[in-house]
Amino acid sequence: LLISDFSRDDGKGDSESEDKGAMKDGDEEEEEEGEDEGDSGEGSDEDEEDNEEEEQDSDFDEMDEDNAAKKKRAAALCISVGSFSDPDDLPGLAHFLEHMVFMGSEKYPAENGFDAFLKKHGGSDNASTDCERTIFQFDVQRKYFREALDRWAQFFICPLMIEDAIDREVEAVDSEYQLARPSDSHRKEMLFGSLAKAGHPMSKFCWGNAQTLKHEPGEKQINTYQRLRDFWRRYYSAHYMTLAVQSKETLDTLEQWVREIFIKVPNNGEPRPDFSHLQQPFDTPAFNKLYRVVPVRKVHALTISWAVPPQGKHYRIKPLHYISWLIGHEGTGSILSLLRKKCWALALFGGNSETGFDQNTTYSIFSISITLTDQGYQNFYQVVDYVFQYLKMLQTLGPQQRIYEEIQKIEANEFHYQEQTDPIEFVENICENMQLFPKEDFLTGDQLMFEYDPQVISAALALLTPDRANLLLLSPENEGHCPLREKWFGTCYNMEDLPEQWTQRWAGEFDLHPELHLPAENKFIATDFALRMSDCPDSEFPVRIINNDRGCLWYKKDNKFKIPKAYIRFNLISPVIQRSPENLVLFDLFVNILAHNLAEPAYEADVAQLEYKLVAGEHGLVIRLKGFNHKLPLLLRLIVDHLADFRADLGVFSMFSEQLKKTYFNILIKPERLGKDVRLLILEHCRWSVIQKYQAVMKGLTVDDLMTFVAGLKGELYSEGLVQGNFTSTESREFLQYFTERLKFQPLSAEVPVLFRVVELPQKNHLCKVKSLNKGDANSEVTVYYQVTALIKLKECEDAHLGEEVDRSEAIHSAAVGVLVVGFGVEENDFPDNPTSSAYGEVSKLTFLPAASPLLQDATLINDIRAFTSSLPLHPYHKILS
């Protein structure tokens, strides 16, 4: 598929063609000949915790993408082969081959030469191996696109895959495996896959590691190199491939390039790998059981899963999407609404992720994942019962055309008014769609619900019964009760029969809880898509239209993208937040409980594509909204009203206090997060660490503490806002006015900084080496920070002579600090703990380590961060005045 993208780079059209965003299918000239074969038949808690402390967001970048990104051109290629095709004696071979084709080609023999070429010209690349597909993609500046396309195509024409590179690249694959091992989501997948029938490819070890690709083949005298080349010749064949290319050139030029470059891709004529005959892989006695699992993180999580026949052929109806929309609903009458009222659950996600693990030609997974509180964990069978009650209600009532059409309308609106996607993401998605859908649905097949068919939906619903469900329960409480161990990731688990009292109840007629019912009509769906007329002069950048002692407002009317959407952002800044670690914890509690209070009333806005986000920033509460401007003011007022009338009952407070302990713990056991915390503690004056926050929450705080903090917070606020998009300046002014009227905050006595001051590092190298706080993680993490606060001034001064240029380069890198978080392993003289000891270590203090390596002897060790930073001078604040 060729995509000629004539979206404007610099406000001027392209003179090469008058076409505007044309597309061309490579088989178009042959009309119906060569027609595609047709149909092929989650959010995780970890992601949420990764973003727990992040302040930055891409909301406003979406309105005006970075110029460099817009000028990039991209291509992606999908091959209909994946880890399902791994030989039994070489697990991970498909993944390993995906790595090896990058290692040079006959035409461009430099090892990793393609990566070097892209880096030199502002590009990037990636590849991924799924169960039945492998995808490669890259982007680069337009000027170098044709050459990059030619270099990239050699992966599929004549890769070198030299034998000498095998050992090195096995280490790269093994490193990916080691990085994945501490991930609970990956561990769950491997355990779940192991439940498949013997001989089904779902039970294969798709990652590959040094053991499966190097050591065991060596012992068995298997020639991995030869098998790798055989696998490439068998499966990297042109008739298995779909290619999407997006650039600013004309379609004729793109077609010429693609024909010239890709004509040499070999075609072996072999039939495609086909696993569609291996149906019902989880129809085994071991599936309908309870599996207790010991997670890496401190979390209580319940996952209820069903394996149903492959649903890809129903992509025009999307029955699982319809069901997941109802199961995952968070408004009145939903499962999560009931569980939240009982303080049993924090979040619920339902559906099918459409990855190869969740959907392939042998089965589709429908799963419901619930993050439980301590109380929810104690009552998890009752939680399961509520889910089964809701499903039985859906089965009894049958599919609802009103709800289906509501979802259809919401998603059609979003598709019609969607904003430009990064080219590399777009072609990646499209090349895979070309494997799944007929031509006419390449762009829409995965996004739209085309037709309502109650029989198809009813058939899918009928399969979601208690006797076909698999229950997976993750909890630290399972430690000591899980003697079984998954082979590849070492996950400790136990398998149990479901209690007879529950199986008997679910086998009969059981009552529906009175608070469970279908959602009402959604009042937040936009119907007015008219573009507003400007009521002030146009501007290239946002202008400040309000500036007083309580706040300021920046505004820009969108006259470029011309879409009926808008972005609103407010930062409510307060000096109260950073006064102590306790205040930071109370602030986190406040934001979490505020989001909890909003979850039900704001959920309909969320599903109507009005997105909102509350972020506990370092110096204030950040409120971000985006979506169709028609109903966006209703959502903003709802948020401000809940902010003004904030309340927290004891049960909710206790629930989030316990959850916050787990959240801080889970942040600290990740080496990269601990490394960041240590680095910022060294660099930023007056910063409180996550460890100090963990200590504060463990000491215990009360509801009264929270309400006293919130009163103080609301009494000392400064509101800074930005409105950008399809609003007038008059409408925008009303938003800030509503904040000040409802919150009634007073002017600040002094300006609050929104950044930390940074210490000026001594002109020598320093090292802070600490032990990881996760005893089960072998991964280490290194960050080297070079202080260049003077870079702008240095760059502005022209060098008078070569020596000055050298001095300048040296000055830029003379002040550095390295932070090293050391993982656990025999290399560090760590020995396995007593098997009876807990896997959850102490995270409330740092253990500083000696340099050890001779290579680090020249660096000055930091063993006491406060002692090191207390005497250092501070860099001044920088403020943009114009």
Secondary structure, 3 states (H helix, E strand, C coil): CEEECCCCCCCCCCCCCCCCCEEECCCHHHCCCCCCCCCCCCCCHHHHHHCCCCCCCCHHHHHCCCHHHHCEEEEEEEECCCHHHCCCCCCCHHHHHHHHCCCCECCCCCCCHHHHHHHHCCCEEEEEECCCCEEEEEEEEHHHHHHHHHHHHHHHHCECCCCCHHHHHHHHHHHHHHHHCCCHHHHHHHHHHCCCCCCCHHHCCCCCCHHHHHHHHHHCCCCHHHHHHHHHHHHCCHHHEEEEEEECCCHHHHHHHHHHHHCCCCCCCCCCCCCCCCCCCCCCCCCCCEEEECCCCCCEEEEEEEEECCCHHHCCCCHHHHHHHHHCCCCCCCHHHHHHHCCCEEEEEEECCCCCCCECCCCEEEEEEEEECHHHHHCHHHHHHHHHHHHHHHHHHCCCHHHHHHHHHHHHHHHHCCCCCCHHHHHHHHHHHHHHCCHHHCCCCCCCCCCCCHHHHHHHHHCCCHHHCEEEEECHHHCCCCCEECCCCCCEEEEECCCHHHHHHHHCCCCCCCCCCCCCCCCCCCCCCCCCCCCCCCCCCCEEEEEECCEEEEEEECCCCCCCEEEEEEEEECCCHHHCHHHHHHHHHHHHHHHHHHHCCCHHHHHCCCEEEEEECCCEEEEEEEEECCCHHHHHHHHHHHHHCCCCCHHHHHHHHHHHHHHHHHHHCCHHHHHHHHHHHHHECCCCCHHHHHHHHHHCCCHHHHHHHHHHHHHECEEEEEEEECCCHHHHHHHHHHHHHHHCCECCCCCCCCCCCEECCCCCEEEEEEECCCCCCCCCEEEEEECCCCHHHHHHCCCCCHHHHHHHHHHHCCCEEEEEEECCCHHHCCCCCCCCCCCCCCCCCCCECCCCCHHHCCCEECCCHHHHHCCCCECCCCCCCC
